[in-house]
Amino acid sequence: MTEIVVRVADAAVACREATISTIGLGSCVAIMLYEPVARVGGLAHVLLPTERLSQDRDNRAKFPATAVPLLLERMRAAGAHSARITARLAGGASMFPGMATAGLQIGDRNVQASRQALAAAGLPIIAEDVGGAHGRTVVFRIADGRITVRSLVRGDVEL
């Protein structure tokens, strides 16, 4: 079985028996897309809600508005059918409550931007574990689409 670890501002797509995981989700958001018939899944670990907050804008996995199309392109290339793709979200915590940007925490802004990017792509969000003030780790099993979100605060949560 292939195990892929996605780092901050990175993305991966895998098929069938693979597992995709990401650790250290604080204010970042994991956007997870899944197509159950082809058994193709993708995960992007987005860092910032908008390109305006970064000088380096070349990395498409860094922002929700560019990460979602990137995942869709890669998933379609792997055999996924767009009409069957659904989305799940995890992360977006307020890790540093004293550091608000424009009245909202970066975690909140990442969640909002991720929801907007998914809506723009016409992808339904079927589950999420977002917000709070705790970090998360995500394990995405492509064979059956199961996603486990782990945290010290809430234990294991299945999405």
N, C-alpha and C positions, 0 to 999 in steps of 0.2 A: 504494500500500500504506500502510495506517495504522500508525504507530509510536506506541505508548503507553509512557511512562516512569512507572513506579510509584516513588514516593518512600517514605521510611520511614513506617511506620504508615499505609499506603495500600493500596488494592486496585483491580484493574481486571479486567474481563471483555471479551473480544473474540472476533470470529468470522472465519472463513475466511482471508483474506490478511493479516490484521494480525500485528504483532509486539508483544509485551509485553516490556519489559526493566526491570531494576532494577540499580542500581550501589551500591557501598558496603556490601555485606553483610559485616558483621563478626560480632558476636554475634547479630545479627538472623537470622531464617530466612525464606526465600522458600518459601511453600507454593504449589505449582503444581498445578492441577487441569485435566484434559483429557478431553473427550468426542469421540472420533474420527469418529463417523458424522456428527454435526451440525457438526463442526469448530468447537467452542466451547472456549475455554480461559480460565482465570482465574489470577491471581497476586496473593497478598497478601504484603506485606513486613512481617512481624510484629516488634514491638519488644521486648515483654516476655512472659514466660511466664504471668503471671497478673494479673488486675485488681487484686489486693491490693498490687501494687508501684507503682501509679499513683494519683495523686489525680484525674486526668482519665480517666474511664472511659467517656466517651460515644463514642469512636472505636472502632467495631467491628473495624476492620482492625488495631488495635494489638496484639491478643491472639489466640493460636491458637483458643481456645475460642469466640470470637465471629467470628473471621475466616473460619473454615471454613463455618459456616452462611451468612454473608454471601455468600461466593463461590457456594455452592450455589444460593441464592435467585436471584442474578443470572444464573447459568448456565442455570438452568431457564427463566427468563424469556426467555433468548435461544434457547431450543429444545433445550437439552441434556436427555438422558434419564439419570436418576440411576444406573440399573443399569450404564451404560457408562463412568462417570467413574472415572478413576484419578488417583493423586497421586504427586508427586515433591517432594523437599525439597532445599534447598541452604542453606548457611550454618551458623550456630551455632558459630562459631569462638571460641576462648578468646583474645581479643585482649589482655586484660590479666590475665595469670596470677596476679598478686598480689592481685586483687580478687575473692575468693570470697564468695558469698552463700549462707549455710546449707550450707556444705561443697561446693557445686557452682558452677561458673561460670555466668553468665547464658546463655552460648551453649549449654552442655549442657542447661540448664533449658528454653531455648527449643525445642531439638530434642525433648526428652521431652514437653513440653506439646503440640507440633505433632503428634507421633505419637499422643498420647492423643486429641486433638481429631479426628484423621482416623479413628482406631479407633471413636470414639463415633459418627461419621457413617457408619460401615460402608464407608469408602473404603480400598481397598488401596494401599499404597505400593509402586510398582514400581521406583523407583530413588531414590538419594540421594547427595549429595556434601556431607557434613556434618563438623563438628569441625575439628581442626587449629588452627593459629594464624595463618591467612592470610585476607585478605579475598577476596571474590568478586564477580563481575558475572554476571548471568543474562540470556540472550536466549532468548525463548520464541516459536517460530514456530508460529502457530496452524494454518496450512494443512496441515502434516504432523505437528505435535506435537513436532517436534525442539526439544530444550532444550540450549543450550550454556552451560556454566558456565566462566567465564574467571577465572584467577588468575595472579599472577606466579610463584607457587610451582609449580603443576601444569600451567600452560598451559591449553589448552582440553580440557574433559571433556564428552562427550555423555551426556545422561541419557535 
